[in-house]
Amino acid sequence: MGLKQAAPDPTSDPKKRRRVGFSNIDVGVEANECIKIFLVGSKEEVDAADRFCVDPIDLNRFFGEDGRVYGYKDLKINIWLSSVSFHAYADITYQSTSDGGKGITDLKSALQTIFGESLIETKDDFLQTFSKDSHYIRNFISNGEVMHYKAAKGQDNECNTQLEDGAFNLERQVIRLPVNSIPVGDLYSRLVPLVLLLVDDTSRLRISQMLVLPPYQGQGHGRHLLEVLNSVAISDNVYDMAIEEPSDYLQQVRTCIDTLRLLALDSIKAAVNSVASHLKQENLSKKTCKFESDPPATLVEEVRKTLKINKKQLLQCWEILIYLELDPNDHKSMDNYRTLISDRTKADILGKDSGTAGKKVIEVPNDYDHDMTFVMFRPRGSEKIDSIESEVNRNQTNQEEQLNQLVDERIKEVTEIAAKVTLYCG
């Protein structure tokens, strides 16, 4: 990383400077405005005019809460990122430095936060990496296993245990390597800056799975852990939090917790009351157009920002929130609620236009489970195919039964979670 201070203006006369004056407050400069990043594949490209400029997602997040650099006049930072070894070098130039009230930003520390150990101190050392590490990738994957796509019958589709000599003449290769090896760890550390710069993850919090050992289950440990993770997501201001393929029980605990959190939002209460009011007064089974019961987009965004609950999870909780506003003994409300759940379930399976777009579903036999496979199609215009129509009609009753079964299961799940939420609130 090189720092260069520009020469002072020779035309300026220090004798003409005022003895008394007021210094300007340093407003700083946004990191996005003074930093440019170039991806280069050779040392000749470093100073070339047509070098490839990388457009990062957001550099401001690495420079304090306001994303600004302070204490530098005419600051310019050019960063070269090697596509050969994934090392980086920063060329920093400025005319002068001064503390205008907010200190002088430590550029080296900030850039090391992004690039870590891959940041090279001098330009000469960076240029040498193009020859020194010219075979970095090849040496790295030399003991890897080449993964081939599943070829057609008669073609070779086996995996090689090592790369063939001519493998690097191919345009693409998929290589499998052991994750716990030192070379993989080294490559990972060098690729992290690219992920930080180019992937818009906005610090999403992702949980793979949770496990409480059997002797300690049922004592509230899982609930407590989820509550702590929710607090961490909010305090760290992540984009949202999600659990990848949670078990049914974990999802139920999570939905119960999130429903309680949502009940504390005034904007949630107003939106839920509006939907519940329609369910109490109208008859959805006789409506010619679909009743829009989803939360408004502004509310979805507010929930994501304040509680870090994503839209998919919000919709899960939304059905429970609506149920809590209804009287289980009011048959009209419950019939309308069942229609709402049925429409949402059908939309999840066939798409949002399943009721009016002319989509058709036909079951097809298989060797595993006949009830699990189907073909969905949309006839062109008014085209009628008698054989297909007869097949659809024959299976219509079975499809309705399956849909009703899914609706019954969902309503049962809703009532169980709603009971727990009511017990907790009571």
N, C-alpha and C positions, 0 to 999 in steps of 0.2 A: 504494500500500500504506500503510495507516494504522495507527499504533501508539498505543494509548491506555492510560495507566496509571490504574487505578481510584483514587479518592480514599481516603486512609487512614481507618480506622474512628475517628470522633470520640469514641467512648466509651472508647477505650483511654487509659490514664493512664501516661505514660512513667515517672512517679515510682515506680509500683508494679512496674516491671520488676526482675527479679533482676539483681544485678550479676555473678554468676557462674553459668554454665550451660554445657551442651553442645549444640552445634548439631546438628540432625538431618541425617543423610546424605540428600542429594537423590537420590531414586530415579527422578525424572523422570516423564513421562507419555507414553504411546504417541501417535504422531502421529494414528493412526486415531481416537483418543478425543477429541482436542481440536480437530480440523479438520472443518469441514462445508463442502461445496461445493454451490452453488446455480446452476442454469442458468436464466437470465432472458432474456426477449425484448424487454423495454422497461424504461425507468427506473422506471416505476410498480411493476414487479414486484420491484425490489431490496429494498424494505422491506416487501413484502406478506407476510402471514402464510401464504398458501397457495402460496408459491414452490416450484418443483420442486427437490427435493434429489437430487443425483447420488450414487450409491453407487459409489465408486471401488474398484478391485480391491485395492490395497494402497498406503497412503501411507507406511507405516513404512520402506519400502525407500529412501526419499529422505532419511532422517534417521539417518545413521550405521549401524553394524553392528547395534545393538540396536533401531533404529527408535524411539528415545525422544527427547523434547525436555527439556532440562535448564535450570534457572535461573529458572523462572517459576512464580509462584503464581497459581492460578485462571486459567490460560491458556485463552482461547477464540479461535479463528481462523475467521472466516466468509469464504469466498471466493465471489465472484460471477463467473460465467463467461457472457459475452454470446453468445447464439446468433445475433446479428446480425453482429458483427464478429469474434467469437472472442477479444476482449480479456478480461482478468481483473483483478479488484481484490480485495485481501485486507484485511479489517478485523480487526486484532489487538488484543485487550484482555487485560489482566492486572492483578492487584492490586499485585504487586511483583516485583523481580528480586533474586537473590542467588546467589553461587557456593557451591553446597553440596558442592563437591569434584570436580565434573565439568564445571565451566565453565558458561557461558551460551550456549545454542545461537544461532547466527546465523540467525534466521528468514528474513531477507531473502534471504540467499544460498541457503538451502534451497528457498525458494519460486521463486526465479529458475531453479533447476535444473529445476523442473517446467515453468514457464510461459514462461521465456525473455523475449524482448523484448515479448511480448504482455501482460506484467504492468504495469498502470498504477499510478503512484505515488499519486495522490490520487483520492478518491471523486468529486469534481466533474469531473475529467478523464474518469473512467470513464463517468459519466452522459452527458457530452457525446458520447461515441462513438455513442450510439443515434440521435442526429440527424445527426452528422457522417458516420457510416458507414452510414446507413440503406439505401443502395443498393450496399453493398460487393459483395454476391454478384451482383447484377444487372449492375453495371459489369464485374465480373470475367469473367463468362461471356458478355458481350454479343457478342463476336467468335467465340464457340464454335460448334461444329457439332452440331446436334441429331441424335441417333441414334435412329432409329425401329426398332421391332421388325419382323420380316419379316411383312408383312400378307398377308391372304388375297388370292386372285386378284380383281382389280378394284378393290382399295384402294390408296391411295397409300403407297408404302413407301420413298420416296427420302429422302435426307438433305438438309437445308437447310444452306447455307453460313453463314447467320447466323440468329440467333433472330428469330422473327416477333414483331410487336408484341403479339399475344395469347398468346404462349407462357407468360407468367407467370400466366395465368389457369388453366393446367392444373395438375393435382395433382402430376404427376411429369414430369421431363425428364431425359434422359441426355445430357450434354454432353461432347464430346471437345475437348480443348485440347492444344496443344503442350507437352510436358513441360519443355522447356528455356527456356520464357518466364519473364520476371521475375514477372508476376502469379501464375503457378502456384507459383513458389518462395515467394512471400509467403504464399499461402494454405496451402501445406504447413507453413511454420514456425508458423502459427497453429493448425493442426490437430494438430500433434505432441503438445501437452499432453493433448488428448482421447484420443489413442491410448495415451499413458502411463498415463492414469487409468482407462480403461475396457476396454482390450484386455488379456487375460491372456496376453501373449506370454512372460512370465517370461524375457525376454532369450534367446529361442531363437536359435541360430546357424544361419543358412541360407546355403548356398553355391549360387549359381546354376550355375556351371560352371567348370571349370579347363582351362587350355591350356598345354602346354609346346611351344615352337617345335620343329619337326622336327629341326634340327641338334643339339638338346640332349635329345632324347627317349632313353629307355633308360639314362640316367645317374643315375637316382634322385632327380631334382629334384621330380617330382610326389609321390613317397613322402615326401620330406623336408617338403614343404609341408603335406601332410596331417597329418604327425606334429606339426608346429608348431601347426596349427589345433586339433588335439586338446588340446594343452597349453594353448592360449588358452581353449578351452571350459571346461577344468577350473579354471584359475586365475581366470577371470572368473565361475565358478559359474553358467554359463548352464543353462537347463533341459535342453536336449539339442542335438545337432548333426545336420543332415541336408543331403543334396545333392539338389537338384531335378533330376530326370531326368538322372542321370549317364550318360555313355557306358559301354558294356560294359567297356572296359578300365579306366576310372576306378573303376567299381564293383568290379572284381576286385581292383585295388590296395587299395581301401578295405577290402574284406572281409578281405583277407590281413592288413592291419595290425590291424584290430579283433579278428581271431581270435587273433593273438599277444597282444594286450592282455588278452583274456578268459582266456587260459590262465594268467595270473598270479593270477587270483582263486581262492581255495580253495573258495568256495561254488560256483563254476562247475564245478570238477573233480568235486565230490561229486554234483551233479545230472546231469552228463553220464555219469558212471560208472554211475549208477542206470539210465539209459535204455539204455546200451550193454550192461549186464548182461542186461536183458530180451531184447535182440536176439540175444545169444549163446545164450540158453537156451531161448527160446520159439519157436513157429512162428506168426507173425502171420497167415499166409494161412488158418489154420484157426480163428482166434479169432472168436467170434460177436459180440463187442463191440469197438469201436474202441480201439486202444492209445493212451493219452494220452502223447505224447512231447514236448509243448511244455514250455518252462521254466516253473517255478512263478511266480505273480504277484509274490511277494516278491523273487524273483531278478531279474525284469524291472525292478522298481523300484530295486533295489540297483545294477544295472548302469547305469541311467539316471542315478542320483545320483552314482555314483563315476566312471564313465567317459564319461558324457554320450552313450551309445549308445541310440538309440530302439528301440522294440520291433521294428519292421519290420527294422531292420538286425541286431538280435540274432538274429532267426529265421533270417536268411541265414547268419550265422556259426554258429548252433546246429547246422545240418546238417553243417557241416565239422567241428565239435568232436566230434560223435558218430562221424563217419567215422574220425577220427584214433584213436579208441579201439577200432576194429575191426581184425581181421586180413583184408586183402583176399583171402587165400587160403582163408579159411573160407567155404565156399559157403552154409552155413546163415545165418551173420551177414549176408552180402551179399544173400541173398534177402530176409531180413527188412528190411534197410536199403532195398532197392528198393521193398518194399511200403510202408514208411514214407514215402518220397519220393512214391510214386504217390498215396497217400492225401492227402498235403499238397497235391500239385498239383491233384488232383481237387477238393479243398475250395476252393482258390483260384479255380477256374473256376466251379464249380457251387454253392459254399457249403459250410459245415461239415456240413450235414445231407444232403449229396448222396447218401450211400449208403443211407439208410433212410427219407427223407421222401417218397419217391415222385415226385421231380422228374423231368421228362422233357425231353429235348433233341432238337429237330428241326432239321435243316439247311434253310435257305431259300435259293433262288437269288437272285443279284444280278448287277449289271453289272460288278462290280469283281473279286471273288474269291469263288468259290462256297464254298471251304473256310473262309472267314473269318466267315461269318454263320450264326447259328442262333437259334432261339426256344426259351426254357425255360418250362415251365409245370408246374403241380401239379394233377392231376385231383382233383375234389371227392369225398371219401369213397371209395366203391368204384365210382364211375362209370367205365365202360369205353367208349371210343370206338374202334370197330374200325379205322376208317380211320387214326386217329392212331397206334394201337398198331402197325399194320402198317408205318407210315412210320418209327416208332422202331426197330423190329426191322430194317428194311432198312438203316438207317444205323448200327446198333450196331457192326458190324465196323469201319467207317471211323473211328468215334469212338475205339474202343479203340486203333487204330493211331496216331491223332493223340496220344492220351494217352501211349502208349509212347514216341513220338518225343520228347515234351516231357520225359519222365522220363529218357530216355537223354541228352538235352542237359544236363539239370540234374546228373546224376551225373558226366558228363564234366567239367562246370565245377567240381564239388566236388573231384574227384580232382586237377585241375590246381592249384587253390588249396591243397589239402592237401599236395601235393608241395612247393610253394613254402614253406609254413609249416614243414614238416619239414626242408627244406634250411636254412632260416634258424635253426631251433632247434638243428640238428646242428652 
